[in-house]
Amino acid sequence: MQNKVKYELEFAIHASPQMLYQYISSPSGLSEWYADNVNLKEEIYTFIWSDTEEKAKLLRKKLDESIKFRWLGSGNDTYFEMKIVVDEITEDVSLVIVDFASPEDLEESKMLWENQVAELKHVLGSV
């Protein structure tokens, strides 16, 4: 298995942390922007796209703050995390994505997240 590099993306989101959290942590919320359908059974999230299915184990969940997953079969050193960050002064809300990709897939992986988060903003009415 090749080494993957960790990267972080930050997106300004015009929504409350509580509302945003529902969209990044619940199967129904995730299925509105991240995948076509999402099922949850005993800490395992199943993400379904038109012709593929991927399972991820829930590693950590903090109410209204963050959620962290690891794709099953991806090795223990990689994960993807979505964190809600609120600026203490301006109270602006951001969604920070932490993920891993192989160096040759890095740009494509970032673009995929950008497209997914654009869909999230659309669903939230935060465009």
Backbone atoms as SQL, in Angstrom:
CREATE TABLE atoms (id INTEGER PRIMARY KEY, chain TEXT, resi INTEGER, resn TEXT, atom TEXT, x REAL, y REAL, z REAL);
INSERT INTO atoms VALUES
  (1, 'A', 1, 'MET', 'N', 0.842, -1.193, 0.000),
  (2, 'A', 1, 'MET', 'CA', 0.000, 0.000, 0.000),
  (3, 'A', 1, 'MET', 'C', 0.884, 1.253, 0.000),
  (4, 'A', 2, 'GLN', 'N', 0.549, 2.170, -0.868),
  (5, 'A', 2, 'GLN', 'CA', 1.368, 3.375, -0.966),
  (6, 'A', 2, 'GLN', 'C', 1.063, 4.347, 0.167),
  (7, 'A', 3, 'ASN', 'N', 2.024, 5.198, 0.427),
  (8, 'A', 3, 'ASN', 'CA', 1.834, 6.193, 1.483),
  (9, 'A', 3, 'ASN', 'C', 0.843, 7.247, 1.036),
  (10, 'A', 4, 'LYS', 'N', -0.002, 7.622, 1.950),
  (11, 'A', 4, 'LYS', 'CA', -0.979, 8.672, 1.661),
  (12, 'A', 4, 'LYS', 'C', -0.574, 9.925, 2.416),
  (13, 'A', 5, 'VAL', 'N', -0.908, 11.063, 1.833),
  (14, 'A', 5, 'VAL', 'CA', -0.589, 12.327, 2.483),
  (15, 'A', 5, 'VAL', 'C', -1.862, 12.910, 3.094),
  (16, 'A', 6, 'LYS', 'N', -1.679, 13.503, 4.245),
  (17, 'A', 6, 'LYS', 'CA', -2.796, 14.118, 4.948),
  (18, 'A', 6, 'LYS', 'C', -2.987, 15.527, 4.406),
  (19, 'A', 7, 'TYR', 'N', -4.220, 15.920, 4.229),
  (20, 'A', 7, 'TYR', 'CA', -4.497, 17.291, 3.821),
  (21, 'A', 7, 'TYR', 'C', -5.731, 17.795, 4.542),
  (22, 'A', 8, 'GLU', 'N', -5.863, 19.113, 4.536),
  (23, 'A', 8, 'GLU', 'CA', -6.961, 19.757, 5.251),
  (24, 'A', 8, 'GLU', 'C', -7.557, 20.839, 4.363),
  (25, 'A', 9, 'LEU', 'N', -8.868, 20.904, 4.326),
  (26, 'A', 9, 'LEU', 'CA', -9.584, 21.926, 3.567),
  (27, 'A', 9, 'LEU', 'C', -10.541, 22.637, 4.514),
  (28, 'A', 10, 'GLU', 'N', -10.730, 23.929, 4.288),
  (29, 'A', 10, 'GLU', 'CA', -11.656, 24.674, 5.136),
  (30, 'A', 10, 'GLU', 'C', -12.654, 25.424, 4.275),
  (31, 'A', 11, 'PHE', 'N', -13.918, 25.326, 4.639),
  (32, 'A', 11, 'PHE', 'CA', -14.999, 25.953, 3.886),
  (33, 'A', 11, 'PHE', 'C', -15.861, 26.784, 4.829),
  (34, 'A', 12, 'ALA', 'N', -16.124, 28.020, 4.448),
  (35, 'A', 12, 'ALA', 'CA', -17.046, 28.855, 5.226),
  (36, 'A', 12, 'ALA', 'C', -18.459, 28.362, 4.941),
  (37, 'A', 13, 'ILE', 'N', -19.232, 28.164, 5.997),
  (38, 'A', 13, 'ILE', 'CA', -20.610, 27.669, 5.862),
  (39, 'A', 13, 'ILE', 'C', -21.527, 28.616, 6.624),
  (40, 'A', 14, 'HIS', 'N', -22.553, 29.102, 5.941),
  (41, 'A', 14, 'HIS', 'CA', -23.501, 29.996, 6.609),
  (42, 'A', 14, 'HIS', 'C', -24.656, 29.177, 7.174),
  (43, 'A', 15, 'ALA', 'N', -24.391, 28.562, 8.327),
  (44, 'A', 15, 'ALA', 'CA', -25.414, 27.755, 9.013),
  (45, 'A', 15, 'ALA', 'C', -24.973, 27.618, 10.464),
  (46, 'A', 16, 'SER', 'N', -25.906, 27.283, 11.323),
  (47, 'A', 16, 'SER', 'CA', -25.544, 27.101, 12.723),
  (48, 'A', 16, 'SER', 'C', -24.751, 25.798, 12.872),
  (49, 'A', 17, 'PRO', 'N', -23.852, 25.737, 13.863),
  (50, 'A', 17, 'PRO', 'CA', -23.101, 24.495, 14.091),
  (51, 'A', 17, 'PRO', 'C', -24.034, 23.302, 14.324),
  (52, 'A', 18, 'GLN', 'N', -25.148, 23.529, 15.003),
  (53, 'A', 18, 'GLN', 'CA', -26.084, 22.447, 15.293),
  (54, 'A', 18, 'GLN', 'C', -26.706, 21.883, 14.016),
  (55, 'A', 19, 'MET', 'N', -27.106, 22.791, 13.128),
  (56, 'A', 19, 'MET', 'CA', -27.700, 22.344, 11.870),
  (57, 'A', 19, 'MET', 'C', -26.647, 21.631, 11.019),
  (58, 'A', 20, 'LEU', 'N', -25.475, 22.227, 10.920),
  (59, 'A', 20, 'LEU', 'CA', -24.390, 21.639, 10.133),
  (60, 'A', 20, 'LEU', 'C', -24.033, 20.256, 10.659),
  (61, 'A', 21, 'TYR', 'N', -24.003, 20.106, 11.962),
  (62, 'A', 21, 'TYR', 'CA', -23.657, 18.821, 12.573),
  (63, 'A', 21, 'TYR', 'C', -24.612, 17.711, 12.131),
  (64, 'A', 22, 'GLN', 'N', -25.893, 18.038, 12.015),
  (65, 'A', 22, 'GLN', 'CA', -26.863, 17.034, 11.574),
  (66, 'A', 22, 'GLN', 'C', -26.522, 16.526, 10.168),
  (67, 'A', 23, 'TYR', 'N', -26.020, 17.443, 9.332),
  (68, 'A', 23, 'TYR', 'CA', -25.708, 17.064, 7.959),
  (69, 'A', 23, 'TYR', 'C', -24.398, 16.285, 7.838),
  (70, 'A', 24, 'ILE', 'N', -23.504, 16.393, 8.803),
  (71, 'A', 24, 'ILE', 'CA', -22.239, 15.656, 8.705),
  (72, 'A', 24, 'ILE', 'C', -22.231, 14.389, 9.559),
  (73, 'A', 25, 'SER', 'N', -23.240, 14.201, 10.407),
  (74, 'A', 25, 'SER', 'CA', -23.180, 13.063, 11.322),
  (75, 'A', 25, 'SER', 'C', -24.312, 12.061, 11.174),
  (76, 'A', 26, 'SER', 'N', -25.456, 12.469, 10.652),
  (77, 'A', 26, 'SER', 'CA', -26.585, 11.540, 10.565),
  (78, 'A', 26, 'SER', 'C', -26.662, 10.924, 9.169),
  (79, 'A', 27, 'PRO', 'N', -27.071, 9.663, 9.082),
  (80, 'A', 27, 'PRO', 'CA', -27.214, 9.042, 7.759),
  (81, 'A', 27, 'PRO', 'C', -28.132, 9.842, 6.836),
  (82, 'A', 28, 'SER', 'N', -29.235, 10.369, 7.379),
  (83, 'A', 28, 'SER', 'CA', -30.155, 11.136, 6.524),
  (84, 'A', 28, 'SER', 'C', -29.500, 12.434, 6.049),
  (85, 'A', 29, 'GLY', 'N', -28.742, 13.091, 6.940),
  (86, 'A', 29, 'GLY', 'CA', -28.053, 14.314, 6.543),
  (87, 'A', 29, 'GLY', 'C', -26.976, 14.052, 5.506),
  (88, 'A', 30, 'LEU', 'N', -26.170, 13.034, 5.738),
  (89, 'A', 30, 'LEU', 'CA', -25.086, 12.692, 4.800),
  (90, 'A', 30, 'LEU', 'C', -25.632, 12.283, 3.431),
  (91, 'A', 31, 'SER', 'N', -26.800, 11.654, 3.419),
  (92, 'A', 31, 'SER', 'CA', -27.358, 11.206, 2.139),
  (93, 'A', 31, 'SER', 'C', -27.923, 12.368, 1.329),
  (94, 'A', 32, 'GLU', 'N', -28.020, 13.544, 1.935),
  (95, 'A', 32, 'GLU', 'CA', -28.497, 14.709, 1.180),
  (96, 'A', 32, 'GLU', 'C', -27.397, 15.399, 0.396),
  (97, 'A', 33, 'TRP', 'N', -26.117, 15.127, 0.751),
  (98, 'A', 33, 'TRP', 'CA', -25.050, 15.843, 0.045),
  (99, 'A', 33, 'TRP', 'C', -23.809, 15.002, -0.208),
  (100, 'A', 34, 'TYR', 'N', -23.540, 13.999, 0.602),
  (101, 'A', 34, 'TYR', 'CA', -22.269, 13.284, 0.485),
  (102, 'A', 34, 'TYR', 'C', -22.383, 12.023, -0.362),
  (103, 'A', 35, 'ALA', 'N', -23.470, 11.301, -0.211),
  (104, 'A', 35, 'ALA', 'CA', -23.669, 10.051, -0.951),
  (105, 'A', 35, 'ALA', 'C', -25.131, 9.951, -1.350),
  (106, 'A', 36, 'ASP', 'N', -25.435, 9.015, -2.256),
  (107, 'A', 36, 'ASP', 'CA', -26.825, 8.839, -2.672),
  (108, 'A', 36, 'ASP', 'C', -27.674, 8.299, -1.531),
  (109, 'A', 37, 'ASN', 'N', -27.051, 7.427, -0.729),
  (110, 'A', 37, 'ASN', 'CA', -27.760, 6.855, 0.412),
  (111, 'A', 37, 'ASN', 'C', -26.731, 6.485, 1.470),
  (112, 'A', 38, 'VAL', 'N', -27.115, 6.566, 2.728),
  (113, 'A', 38, 'VAL', 'CA', -26.207, 6.232, 3.824),
  (114, 'A', 38, 'VAL', 'C', -26.994, 5.427, 4.856),
  (115, 'A', 39, 'ASN', 'N', -26.415, 4.303, 5.237),
  (116, 'A', 39, 'ASN', 'CA', -27.025, 3.468, 6.272),
  (117, 'A', 39, 'ASN', 'C', -26.064, 3.364, 7.446),
  (118, 'A', 40, 'LEU', 'N', -26.619, 3.195, 8.629),
  (119, 'A', 40, 'LEU', 'CA', -25.805, 3.071, 9.844),
  (120, 'A', 40, 'LEU', 'C', -26.223, 1.831, 10.597),
  (121, 'A', 41, 'LYS', 'N', -25.248, 0.995, 10.924),
  (122, 'A', 41, 'LYS', 'CA', -25.526, -0.195, 11.718),
  (123, 'A', 41, 'LYS', 'C', -24.325, -0.461, 12.613),
  (124, 'A', 42, 'GLU', 'N', -24.531, -0.342, 13.917),
  (125, 'A', 42, 'GLU', 'CA', -23.492, -0.643, 14.909),
  (126, 'A', 42, 'GLU', 'C', -22.157, 0.047, 14.606),
  (127, 'A', 43, 'GLU', 'N', -22.176, 1.361, 14.525),
  (128, 'A', 43, 'GLU', 'CA', -20.973, 2.176, 14.321),
  (129, 'A', 43, 'GLU', 'C', -20.367, 2.067, 12.922),
  (130, 'A', 44, 'ILE', 'N', -21.007, 1.321, 12.027),
  (131, 'A', 44, 'ILE', 'CA', -20.513, 1.216, 10.654),
  (132, 'A', 44, 'ILE', 'C', -21.476, 1.967, 9.738),
  (133, 'A', 45, 'TYR', 'N', -20.942, 2.968, 9.062),
  (134, 'A', 45, 'TYR', 'CA', -21.725, 3.734, 8.088),
  (135, 'A', 45, 'TYR', 'C', -21.485, 3.115, 6.718),
  (136, 'A', 46, 'THR', 'N', -22.550, 2.849, 5.983),
  (137, 'A', 46, 'THR', 'CA', -22.424, 2.360, 4.618),
  (138, 'A', 46, 'THR', 'C', -22.826, 3.496, 3.690),
  (139, 'A', 47, 'PHE', 'N', -21.862, 3.943, 2.880),
  (140, 'A', 47, 'PHE', 'CA', -22.086, 5.041, 1.933),
  (141, 'A', 47, 'PHE', 'C', -22.344, 4.415, 0.569),
  (142, 'A', 48, 'ILE', 'N', -23.460, 4.773, -0.049),
  (143, 'A', 48, 'ILE', 'CA', -23.840, 4.185, -1.323),
  (144, 'A', 48, 'ILE', 'C', -23.910, 5.282, -2.387),
  (145, 'A', 49, 'TRP', 'N', -23.149, 5.064, -3.459),
  (146, 'A', 49, 'TRP', 'CA', -23.240, 5.905, -4.648),
  (147, 'A', 49, 'TRP', 'C', -23.806, 5.032, -5.749),
  (148, 'A', 50, 'SER', 'N', -24.137, 5.598, -6.886),
  (149, 'A', 50, 'SER', 'CA', -24.876, 4.849, -7.906),
  (150, 'A', 50, 'SER', 'C', -24.372, 3.429, -8.126),
  (151, 'A', 51, 'ASP', 'N', -23.075, 3.251, -8.277),
  (152, 'A', 51, 'ASP', 'CA', -22.601, 1.896, -8.579),
  (153, 'A', 51, 'ASP', 'C', -21.554, 1.389, -7.582),
  (154, 'A', 52, 'THR', 'N', -21.357, 2.091, -6.496),
  (155, 'A', 52, 'THR', 'CA', -20.376, 1.634, -5.516),
  (156, 'A', 52, 'THR', 'C', -20.917, 1.769, -4.103),
  (157, 'A', 53, 'GLU', 'N', -20.306, 1.000, -3.226),
  (158, 'A', 53, 'GLU', 'CA', -20.682, 1.022, -1.819),
  (159, 'A', 53, 'GLU', 'C', -19.393, 0.967, -1.005),
  (160, 'A', 54, 'GLU', 'N', -19.250, 1.869, -0.056),
  (161, 'A', 54, 'GLU', 'CA', -18.069, 1.884, 0.814),
  (162, 'A', 54, 'GLU', 'C', -18.541, 1.908, 2.260),
  (163, 'A', 55, 'LYS', 'N', -17.833, 1.169, 3.098),
  (164, 'A', 55, 'LYS', 'CA', -18.184, 1.149, 4.524),
  (165, 'A', 55, 'LYS', 'C', -17.099, 1.861, 5.323),
  (166, 'A', 56, 'ALA', 'N', -17.540, 2.635, 6.311),
  (167, 'A', 56, 'ALA', 'CA', -16.604, 3.364, 7.161),
  (168, 'A', 56, 'ALA', 'C', -16.999, 3.161, 8.618),
  (169, 'A', 57, 'LYS', 'N', -15.998, 2.977, 9.456),
  (170, 'A', 57, 'LYS', 'CA', -16.245, 2.817, 10.888),
  (171, 'A', 57, 'LYS', 'C', -16.207, 4.186, 11.551),
  (172, 'A', 58, 'LEU', 'N', -17.173, 4.436, 12.407),
  (173, 'A', 58, 'LEU', 'CA', -17.184, 5.664, 13.183),
  (174, 'A', 58, 'LEU', 'C', -16.090, 5.566, 14.244),
  (175, 'A', 59, 'LEU', 'N', -15.135, 6.495, 14.215),
  (176, 'A', 59, 'LEU', 'CA', -14.045, 6.483, 15.192),
  (177, 'A', 59, 'LEU', 'C', -14.343, 7.396, 16.369),
  (178, 'A', 60, 'ARG', 'N', -14.921, 8.564, 16.073),
  (179, 'A', 60, 'ARG', 'CA', -15.196, 9.514, 17.144),
  (180, 'A', 60, 'ARG', 'C', -16.279, 10.480, 16.684),
  (181, 'A', 61, 'LYS', 'N', -17.089, 10.885, 17.648),
  (182, 'A', 61, 'LYS', 'CA', -18.179, 11.810, 17.358),
  (183, 'A', 61, 'LYS', 'C', -18.289, 12.759, 18.542),
  (184, 'A', 62, 'LYS', 'N', -18.229, 14.063, 18.274),
  (185, 'A', 62, 'LYS', 'CA', -18.423, 15.066, 19.326),
  (186, 'A', 62, 'LYS', 'C', -19.601, 15.932, 18.925),
  (187, 'A', 63, 'LEU', 'N', -20.612, 15.972, 19.771),
  (188, 'A', 63, 'LEU', 'CA', -21.840, 16.681, 19.449),
  (189, 'A', 63, 'LEU', 'C', -21.580, 18.118, 19.010),
  (190, 'A', 64, 'ASP', 'N', -22.141, 18.475, 17.873),
  (191, 'A', 64, 'ASP', 'CA', -22.050, 19.821, 17.288),
  (192, 'A', 64, 'ASP', 'C', -20.616, 20.264, 17.000),
  (193, 'A', 65, 'GLU', 'N', -19.651, 19.333, 16.993),
  (194, 'A', 65, 'GLU', 'CA', -18.252, 19.704, 16.749),
  (195, 'A', 65, 'GLU', 'C', -17.575, 18.924, 15.637),
  (196, 'A', 66, 'SER', 'N', -17.608, 17.581, 15.720),
  (197, 'A', 66, 'SER', 'CA', -16.845, 16.825, 14.730),
  (198, 'A', 66, 'SER', 'C', -17.307, 15.380, 14.637),
  (199, 'A', 67, 'ILE', 'N', -16.910, 14.764, 13.527),
  (200, 'A', 67, 'ILE', 'CA', -17.129, 13.339, 13.331),
  (201, 'A', 67, 'ILE', 'C', -15.933, 12.800, 12.559),
  (202, 'A', 68, 'LYS', 'N', -15.505, 11.611, 12.936),
  (203, 'A', 68, 'LYS', 'CA', -14.299, 11.030, 12.349),
  (204, 'A', 68, 'LYS', 'C', -14.584, 9.584, 11.955),
  (205, 'A', 69, 'PHE', 'N', -14.194, 9.227, 10.718),
  (206, 'A', 69, 'PHE', 'CA', -14.424, 7.890, 10.181),
  (207, 'A', 69, 'PHE', 'C', -13.119, 7.283, 9.671),
  (208, 'A', 70, 'ARG', 'N', -13.123, 5.939, 9.544),
  (209, 'A', 70, 'ARG', 'CA', -12.044, 5.272, 8.815),
  (210, 'A', 70, 'ARG', 'C', -12.696, 4.306, 7.837),
  (211, 'A', 71, 'TRP', 'N', -12.294, 4.400, 6.568),
  (212, 'A', 71, 'TRP', 'CA', -12.807, 3.469, 5.569),
  (213, 'A', 71, 'TRP', 'C', -12.347, 2.072, 5.934),
  (214, 'A', 72, 'LEU', 'N', -13.243, 1.104, 5.906),
  (215, 'A', 72, 'LEU', 'CA', -12.869, -0.275, 6.195),
  (216, 'A', 72, 'LEU', 'C', -11.912, -0.757, 5.103),
  (217, 'A', 73, 'GLY', 'N', -10.843, -1.420, 5.513),
  (218, 'A', 73, 'GLY', 'CA', -9.869, -1.917, 4.554),
  (219, 'A', 73, 'GLY', 'C', -8.840, -0.894, 4.128),
  (220, 'A', 74, 'SER', 'N', -8.843, 0.285, 4.739),
  (221, 'A', 74, 'SER', 'CA', -7.902, 1.329, 4.303),
  (222, 'A', 74, 'SER', 'C', -6.667, 1.403, 5.193),
  (223, 'A', 75, 'GLY', 'N', -6.571, 0.564, 6.204),
  (224, 'A', 75, 'GLY', 'CA', -5.414, 0.638, 7.092),
  (225, 'A', 75, 'GLY', 'C', -5.707, 1.577, 8.250),
  (226, 'A', 76, 'ASN', 'N', -5.015, 1.369, 9.339),
  (227, 'A', 76, 'ASN', 'CA', -5.309, 2.118, 10.559),
  (228, 'A', 76, 'ASN', 'C', -4.721, 3.513, 10.614),
  (229, 'A', 77, 'ASP', 'N', -3.884, 3.871, 9.655),
  (230, 'A', 77, 'ASP', 'CA', -3.206, 5.165, 9.742),
  (231, 'A', 77, 'ASP', 'C', -3.929, 6.267, 8.983),
  (232, 'A', 78, 'THR', 'N', -5.039, 5.966, 8.326),
  (233, 'A', 78, 'THR', 'CA', -5.771, 7.000, 7.597),
  (234, 'A', 78, 'THR', 'C', -7.206, 7.080, 8.099),
  (235, 'A', 79, 'TYR', 'N', -7.799, 8.237, 7.910),
  (236, 'A', 79, 'TYR', 'CA', -9.171, 8.477, 8.339),
  (237, 'A', 79, 'TYR', 'C', -9.678, 9.680, 7.575),
  (238, 'A', 80, 'PHE', 'N', -10.935, 9.997, 7.732),
  (239, 'A', 80, 'PHE', 'CA', -11.409, 11.306, 7.276),
  (240, 'A', 80, 'PHE', 'C', -12.277, 11.880, 8.367),
  (241, 'A', 81, 'GLU', 'N', -12.138, 13.173, 8.536),
  (242, 'A', 81, 'GLU', 'CA', -12.795, 13.851, 9.639),
  (243, 'A', 81, 'GLU', 'C', -13.431, 15.136, 9.142),
  (244, 'A', 82, 'MET', 'N', -14.578, 15.456, 9.697),
  (245, 'A', 82, 'MET', 'CA', -15.252, 16.720, 9.417),
  (246, 'A', 82, 'MET', 'C', -15.396, 17.442, 10.746),
  (247, 'A', 83, 'LYS', 'N', -14.820, 18.648, 10.813),
  (248, 'A', 83, 'LYS', 'CA', -14.851, 19.422, 12.058),
  (249, 'A', 83, 'LYS', 'C', -15.555, 20.754, 11.820),
  (250, 'A', 84, 'ILE', 'N', -16.377, 21.121, 12.777),
  (251, 'A', 84, 'ILE', 'CA', -17.064, 22.414, 12.723),
  (252, 'A', 84, 'ILE', 'C', -16.271, 23.381, 13.593),
  (253, 'A', 85, 'VAL', 'N', -15.840, 24.482, 12.984),
  (254, 'A', 85, 'VAL', 'CA', -15.051, 25.470, 13.707),
  (255, 'A', 85, 'VAL', 'C', -15.822, 26.791, 13.706),
  (256, 'A', 86, 'VAL', 'N', -15.967, 27.372, 14.894),
  (257, 'A', 86, 'VAL', 'CA', -16.659, 28.660, 15.014),
  (258, 'A', 86, 'VAL', 'C', -15.645, 29.698, 15.463),
  (259, 'A', 87, 'ASP', 'N', -15.502, 30.765, 14.682),
  (260, 'A', 87, 'ASP', 'CA', -14.588, 31.841, 15.034),
  (261, 'A', 87, 'ASP', 'C', -15.106, 32.545, 16.287),
  (262, 'A', 88, 'GLU', 'N', -14.262, 32.665, 17.292),
  (263, 'A', 88, 'GLU', 'CA', -14.698, 33.234, 18.571),
  (264, 'A', 88, 'GLU', 'C', -15.120, 34.696, 18.455),
  (265, 'A', 89, 'ILE', 'N', -14.505, 35.429, 17.550),
  (266, 'A', 89, 'ILE', 'CA', -14.811, 36.855, 17.435),
  (267, 'A', 89, 'ILE', 'C', -15.981, 37.111, 16.481),
  (268, 'A', 90, 'THR', 'N', -15.875, 36.562, 15.265),
  (269, 'A', 90, 'THR', 'CA', -16.911, 36.849, 14.262),
  (270, 'A', 90, 'THR', 'C', -18.082, 35.873, 14.322),
  (271, 'A', 91, 'GLU', 'N', -17.885, 34.746, 15.008),
  (272, 'A', 91, 'GLU', 'CA', -18.868, 33.664, 15.070),
  (273, 'A', 91, 'GLU', 'C', -19.141, 33.048, 13.702),
  (274, 'A', 92, 'ASP', 'N', -18.214, 33.258, 12.750),
  (275, 'A', 92, 'ASP', 'CA', -18.340, 32.609, 11.445),
  (276, 'A', 92, 'ASP', 'C', -18.137, 31.110, 11.627),
  (277, 'A', 93, 'VAL', 'N', -18.917, 30.342, 10.896),
  (278, 'A', 93, 'VAL', 'CA', -18.841, 28.882, 10.986),
  (279, 'A', 93, 'VAL', 'C', -18.084, 28.344, 9.772),
  (280, 'A', 94, 'SER', 'N', -17.146, 27.447, 10.042),
  (281, 'A', 94, 'SER', 'CA', -16.407, 26.788, 8.970),
  (282, 'A', 94, 'SER', 'C', -16.489, 25.289, 9.139),
  (283, 'A', 95, 'LEU', 'N', -16.414, 24.596, 8.015),
  (284, 'A', 95, 'LEU', 'CA', -16.313, 23.146, 8.028),
  (285, 'A', 95, 'LEU', 'C', -14.900, 22.800, 7.594),
  (286, 'A', 96, 'VAL', 'N', -14.173, 22.109, 8.452),
  (287, 'A', 96, 'VAL', 'CA', -12.801, 21.696, 8.138),
  (288, 'A', 96, 'VAL', 'C', -12.831, 20.203, 7.834),
  (289, 'A', 97, 'ILE', 'N', -12.297, 19.861, 6.669),
  (290, 'A', 97, 'ILE', 'CA', -12.215, 18.463, 6.248),
  (291, 'A', 97, 'ILE', 'C', -10.770, 18.027, 6.377),
  (292, 'A', 98, 'VAL', 'N', -10.539, 16.921, 7.056),
  (293, 'A', 98, 'VAL', 'CA', -9.213, 16.318, 7.125),
  (294, 'A', 98, 'VAL', 'C', -9.320, 14.964, 6.435),
  (295, 'A', 99, 'ASP', 'N', -8.449, 14.723, 5.465),
  (296, 'A', 99, 'ASP', 'CA', -8.517, 13.471, 4.713),
  (297, 'A', 99, 'ASP', 'C', -7.120, 13.082, 4.257),
  (298, 'A', 100, 'PHE', 'N', -7.020, 11.922, 3.660),
  (299, 'A', 100, 'PHE', 'CA', -5.743, 11.416, 3.160),
  (300, 'A', 100, 'PHE', 'C', -5.927, 10.993, 1.713),
  (301, 'A', 101, 'ALA', 'N', -4.882, 11.185, 0.908),
  (302, 'A', 101, 'ALA', 'CA', -4.912, 10.746, -0.486),
  (303, 'A', 101, 'ALA', 'C', -3.498, 10.419, -0.915),
  (304, 'A', 102, 'SER', 'N', -3.382, 9.563, -1.911),
  (305, 'A', 102, 'SER', 'CA', -2.050, 9.306, -2.456),
  (306, 'A', 102, 'SER', 'C', -1.633, 10.561, -3.212),
  (307, 'A', 103, 'PRO', 'N', -0.327, 10.831, -3.285),
  (308, 'A', 103, 'PRO', 'CA', 0.135, 12.079, -3.928),
  (309, 'A', 103, 'PRO', 'C', -0.453, 12.295, -5.321),
  (310, 'A', 104, 'GLU', 'N', -0.580, 11.233, -6.109),
  (311, 'A', 104, 'GLU', 'CA', -1.105, 11.416, -7.473),
  (312, 'A', 104, 'GLU', 'C', -2.614, 11.653, -7.497),
  (313, 'A', 105, 'ASP', 'N', -3.312, 11.324, -6.413),
  (314, 'A', 105, 'ASP', 'CA', -4.763, 11.550, -6.360),
  (315, 'A', 105, 'ASP', 'C', -5.151, 12.785, -5.554),
  (316, 'A', 106, 'LEU', 'N', -4.163, 13.496, -5.047),
  (317, 'A', 106, 'LEU', 'CA', -4.427, 14.591, -4.112),
  (318, 'A', 106, 'LEU', 'C', -5.343, 15.669, -4.694),
  (319, 'A', 107, 'GLU', 'N', -5.015, 16.169, -5.875),
  (320, 'A', 107, 'GLU', 'CA', -5.821, 17.247, -6.460),
  (321, 'A', 107, 'GLU', 'C', -7.241, 16.775, -6.756),
  (322, 'A', 108, 'GLU', 'N', -7.363, 15.572, -7.267),
  (323, 'A', 108, 'GLU', 'CA', -8.687, 15.021, -7.570),
  (324, 'A', 108, 'GLU', 'C', -9.504, 14.848, -6.288),
  (325, 'A', 109, 'SER', 'N', -8.846, 14.397, -5.239),
  (326, 'A', 109, 'SER', 'CA', -9.515, 14.198, -3.957),
  (327, 'A', 109, 'SER', 'C', -10.005, 15.532, -3.388),
  (328, 'A', 110, 'LYS', 'N', -9.172, 16.557, -3.473),
  (329, 'A', 110, 'LYS', 'CA', -9.571, 17.894, -3.004),
  (330, 'A', 110, 'LYS', 'C', -10.761, 18.415, -3.807),
  (331, 'A', 111, 'MET', 'N', -10.716, 18.214, -5.134),
  (332, 'A', 111, 'MET', 'CA', -11.811, 18.683, -5.980),
  (333, 'A', 111, 'MET', 'C', -13.115, 17.970, -5.640),
  (334, 'A', 112, 'LEU', 'N', -13.004, 16.682, -5.325),
  (335, 'A', 112, 'LEU', 'CA', -14.185, 15.918, -4.951),
  (336, 'A', 112, 'LEU', 'C', -14.824, 16.514, -3.703),
  (337, 'A', 113, 'TRP', 'N', -13.999, 16.813, -2.694),
  (338, 'A', 113, 'TRP', 'CA', -14.521, 17.439, -1.467),
  (339, 'A', 113, 'TRP', 'C', -15.135, 18.804, -1.781),
  (340, 'A', 114, 'GLU', 'N', -14.471, 19.576, -2.640),
  (341, 'A', 114, 'GLU', 'CA', -15.008, 20.901, -2.981),
  (342, 'A', 114, 'GLU', 'C', -16.391, 20.771, -3.607),
  (343, 'A', 115, 'ASN', 'N', -16.549, 19.782, -4.488),
  (344, 'A', 115, 'ASN', 'CA', -17.850, 19.555, -5.120),
  (345, 'A', 115, 'ASN', 'C', -18.886, 19.090, -4.099),
  (346, 'A', 116, 'GLN', 'N', -18.477, 18.187, -3.204),
  (347, 'A', 116, 'GLN', 'CA', -19.408, 17.682, -2.192),
  (348, 'A', 116, 'GLN', 'C', -19.854, 18.819, -1.264),
  (349, 'A', 117, 'VAL', 'N', -18.905, 19.637, -0.833),
  (350, 'A', 117, 'VAL', 'CA', -19.247, 20.726, 0.087),
  (351, 'A', 117, 'VAL', 'C', -20.087, 21.789, -0.624),
  (352, 'A', 118, 'ALA', 'N', -19.860, 21.975, -1.917),
  (353, 'A', 118, 'ALA', 'CA', -20.725, 22.895, -2.671),
  (354, 'A', 118, 'ALA', 'C', -22.159, 22.386, -2.640),
  (355, 'A', 119, 'GLU', 'N', -22.327, 21.081, -2.745),
  (356, 'A', 119, 'GLU', 'CA', -23.664, 20.478, -2.665),
  (357, 'A', 119, 'GLU', 'C', -24.245, 20.658, -1.258),
  (358, 'A', 120, 'LEU', 'N', -23.413, 20.487, -0.244),
  (359, 'A', 120, 'LEU', 'CA', -23.844, 20.699, 1.145),
  (360, 'A', 120, 'LEU', 'C', -24.337, 22.135, 1.338),
  (361, 'A', 121, 'LYS', 'N', -23.568, 23.088, 0.821),
  (362, 'A', 121, 'LYS', 'CA', -23.965, 24.500, 0.950),
  (363, 'A', 121, 'LYS', 'C', -25.303, 24.744, 0.261),
  (364, 'A', 122, 'HIS', 'N', -25.480, 24.107, -0.891),
  (365, 'A', 122, 'HIS', 'CA', -26.724, 24.234, -1.630),
  (366, 'A', 122, 'HIS', 'C', -27.894, 23.705, -0.803),
  (367, 'A', 123, 'VAL', 'N', -27.720, 22.522, -0.224),
  (368, 'A', 123, 'VAL', 'CA', -28.758, 21.897, 0.611),
  (369, 'A', 123, 'VAL', 'C', -29.084, 22.774, 1.820),
  (370, 'A', 124, 'LEU', 'N', -28.041, 23.371, 2.394),
  (371, 'A', 124, 'LEU', 'CA', -28.227, 24.223, 3.583),
  (372, 'A', 124, 'LEU', 'C', -28.776, 25.602, 3.238),
  (373, 'A', 125, 'GLY', 'N', -28.769, 25.936, 1.944),
  (374, 'A', 125, 'GLY', 'CA', -29.163, 27.278, 1.536),
  (375, 'A', 125, 'GLY', 'C', -28.087, 28.285, 1.902),
  (376, 'A', 126, 'SER', 'N', -26.830, 27.826, 1.904),
  (377, 'A', 126, 'SER', 'CA', -25.700, 28.634, 2.361),
  (378, 'A', 126, 'SER', 'C', -24.812, 29.047, 1.190),
  (379, 'A', 127, 'VAL', 'N', -25.376, 29.125, 0.002),
  (380, 'A', 127, 'VAL', 'CA', -24.570, 29.384, -1.210),
  (381, 'A', 127, 'VAL', 'C', -24.106, 30.819, -1.261);
